[in-house]
Amino acid sequence: MHLLLLLQTRQRITTTELAERLEVSRRTVLRDVEALSAAGVPVYADRGRNGGIVLLPSARLNASHLEPPELEALSVAGLDGTQRERMGLSAAWETASRKIAARQAAAASESPTLPRLADLVLVDSTAWFADSEASVDVSDLASALRHRRRLRIQYRRSAENTASTQVVDPYGIVAKSGRWYLVADNQGDGRLFALERLSAYKRLDEPAVLQPGETLRTRWAALKERTEGQDRVSVTVRLPENGLALARRILGTRIHDVSDAVNGSCTVVVRYPDIESVRQLLQFGDHIEVLTPETARKRISQLARDLVERHSTPAS
């Protein structure tokens, strides 16, 4: 909603200025503009030297006509329908959208032959084949975070079978590619906690101790850069379509892309920090084939030969 209010005060604002004012990336600004236009808000990105983000003057909204829950729903316009439902914002989003649609209909008479942007732009932020569910109620967690208190959480790391107890200082939660993450400091170190592996939490009495000058947006940006910077090798593999659910559980956020199935199989792009990390793919046994790069194929082949040799004779 902050983006929308800024646009109401100016006829045109550059993407860079909006990003600086909102403390987000230019990509985030463009994504939120697409989400708002898909919801019927007459806003668009104008390319070129004098371009920027534009809200049509004839269709500007009066924010006083929106209720506080509706303003909150629009402030997280990048969420999809399922995510809004988990946040308890679906009803507010619907009423806000109806008000926007009514205002837009009044302005449409000026260009009756032009289709709405909402009829031309569709934004779907869910991941392909996403089947993970948050273990805790996202809406309840968001409400708990408003108190700015420390949390005691029960969290299972991806490589562990059981959850451990940790006390963290939370900044907030982030929806990324269909998955939810808690952004928090653990003993001063920024961490991402996938909500599907967070089984329980308790709000403590102590105030959250956040790093000076840090916000949810700045912490997320740093953690995102750290996570993506670690995965420098893209490995393409072929998997049977019915093995995708297992791949999601094993590989998690390392999955970068999944192709449509052809003849019962699909290709999956997995990102690793180095070639040696392809050892993880041995868990799929003979249900996987590494396609590229050639260095990954050779390493998997060598590891497989080592396994065959080790198991070709009785254990001593």
N, C-alpha and C positions, 0 to 999 in steps of 0.2 A: 504493500500500500504506500510505502514511502516513495517508491518510484512514481506511482500514479500522482501523488500529491505534488511532487517536484515538477512533473510535466504540466500540471494545471497552472503553475505560476509562470511558466515560460512557453513561448510558442515552439521553440526548438532547443534541444539540449544535446550536446555531443555525447557519444557513448563513453568517451574517456572521462568527461566531467561527471556523468552519472555514476560511473564506476568509482571515482574518487569520493564523491559525496556519500555514496552508499557503502563504501569500504568493501567492494566486491570486485571481481574480474569483469572485463568487458564481455567475455563469453557469458557470464551469469546475467548481465544486463540484457543481452540479446535473447537469452533463453526466456527470461521473465517477460520480455516484450512479446515474444511468440505466444507464451501462455496466456497473457492478457488479451491479445488479439483473438486467440482461439475461444476465449470466454465471451467475446463480443465487444470488448473495449476497442474503440477506434484509434488504435495506436499502431505505428509502423516505423521501421527503420528506413531512413532516406539516405541512400548512398551518395558519394561524390564529395567534392572539395568542401562544399558548404552544407554537407549532410548532417544527420543526427537522428535523434529519436523524436518523433512528432506525435502529438495527440491532436486530432482534428478539432479546430476551434469551435466549429458548429455543433460538436457533440461532447463538449467537455462536461464532466460530471460535477455535481454539487455534493461534496463529501458529507455535508450535514444531513443528506437524505439517507445515508447509510448508518446502520446501527453498529455499535462497537464490535459485536461478533462478526458482522459482515466485513468490517474493516480488517479484522484479524485474518479472516479467510482470504481476503485479497492480498494481504501482506505476504502470504506464502503461496503465491499463484503458481509456482513451479511444481507443486505437488499434483499427483494424478488422483483420480477418483478414489481408488483404494486407499491411498495414503491419507487423503482428507477424511475418509470414513474412520480410519484408525485414530486420527487426531480429534475426532468429534466435531469436524467443521463442515460436514456435508450439507446440513440444513442451512447454515449461514451462507455457504457458497451458492446454494441454489437461489436463495432470496436476493443476494447481491447480483447474481447473474440476470435474474428477471428484471431488476431495476435498470441494469445496464442495457439489457435488450430493449426495454421500453424507451429509454433515452435515445438509443441508436435508431429505433424505428421512427422516432420523430425527426431525426436528422436525415434519414434515408430518402426523404422526398426530394432532397436537393440533387441526388444522383440516383434516380430510380432504376436506371439500367445497369448499374454497377453492383456486382455481388458483394456480400459482406466478406471481410477478411476471415471471419469465423467459418465461412463456407469454403475457404480456400486453404486455410492453414490448420493443421491438426498436430497437437503436441502430445506425445505419449512418452513419459519418462521412465516407464517400467522396463526392466531388462528382458531380453528374449529368454523364454523358457524359465522365467523366474518362478520358483516354487517354495522359496524360503519364507518362513513366518517368524515374526518377532515373538519371543517367548513371554515377554511382558506386555502389558497394555500400554501402547504408545501414548495415548491421550493422558492416562494417569501419570505416566512418567513425566510428560511435558508439564503437567500441573505441579508435580513435586519439584521440578527444577525452578519454578517461579520463586520459590522460597530462598534460593541461593544458599542451600545448605550442603554439607558434605553428604556423600552417599556411601553406605556399606553395601557392596554388591557381591553376588555369587556369580562367578564368571568362569567359563570353561575355555581355555585356549584351544586353538585349532589342533594342536598336536597332543592334547591331553584328553583323557577319558572322563575325568571327574572335575567338578568345579572347585575353585578355591575362593576364599574370602579376601576382598580387597577394599580399602577405603580410598575413595577418589574425590577429587574436586571438580565438579562438572561445569562445563561451559554451555552445553546444550546438546541437541540431537540433530542429525543430518540425514536426509534421505538421498541416497546415491544409487542410481541404476537399479531401483526396485528394492534396495535393502536399507535398513535403518542402522545408524551408528550413534553411540554415545561418545561425544568428544569430552575428554576429561584429563586432568593431570593426575598422575600416580607418582607421589613423592616428588612433585615438581616437573616430571617429565610428561609431555603431551602424549596421549594414547588414543587410539580408536578401539571401541568395544562394540562388536557386532551384536545387535540386540537378539538375534536368533540363538546366541550362545550365552546371553545374560538371563539366568533363570530366576533371579530374585534381587530385590534391592530394598534398602531401608533408609529413610531420610534421618540423618542425625541432627543433633542440636547445634553442633559447631558450624559456624559460617564457612562457606567454601573459600579456600585460600587460592585466589586466582593470580596469575602473574601480572605485574603492573603493565598497563597498556594493552593487554591481550583481551580479545573478544572471541566469541564463537567463530566469527568470520576469519579473523587472523589466524586463530589456532587451526581451523580446518584447512585454510590455504597452505599452512606450513606442513601439516600432516599429509595432505594430499600430494604436495610436491615431494615430500620424503618417500611416500609409498610408491608413487609413479616413477621417481628417479631411481629406485632400486631395481625396477624390472626393465632391464635393457635388452633382453633377448626375447624375441617372439618366436615361438615354436608352434608350427601348425601340425595337428594330428587328425587322424580319421577315427571316428568312434561309431559304433552302432547307435541308431537313434534311441533305442531303449536303454542305453547306458548313460544318457545325459543327466538323469537324476543323480546317479552315483558320482558323475564327474562334477556336478555342482557341489556335492557334499565334500569331495576330496580336494578340489582345486579352488573352490570359493571365488574370491575376487581376483584370482590370477587369470580367470577366463576373461579374455578381452573381446572375443567375437565368436558367434556360432552361426554357421551357414544353414540354409534350409536343407532338409533331408533329401537325398537322392538315392533311390534303390535301397532304402533302409539305413543309410549311413549319412553322417554329416561331418563337416570339418570344423574343428575348434582351434582357435588361436589362444595359446597360453603364454603368459609373460613370466619370465624368470630373470633373476639378477645375473645369472651366468649359465653356461652350458651344463655344468656339473649338476645343477638343480633338476635336470631331467630325470634323475634317479627316482623322483616322486612318481613318474609315469609308469614305473615298474609295477605299481599296485594294480594296474589294469590288466596285467598279464597279456594273454594273446587276444584281448578284445580291442587293442589299440595298435595303430601304426603311425609312427612319426614320419611326416612327409618332408618338412623343411624346418630349419636349414640342414644342409648335409652334415655339418659338424654334430648336430643333435642326433641324426640317424646313426652316425658312426659311434657316438658315445653309447647310445642305447644298445647297439649291436655288440659292443665290447662288454658292456655290463651283462648282457644276456649270455654271452659265451662264458664269462667268468662264473655265472650261476650254474650253467650246464656242467662245467668242469668241476665245480665244487660239489655237485650233487651226483656225479657219475659213479662215484665209489661210496661204499658204506662209511658212515661217520665213524671216526676213530674215538 
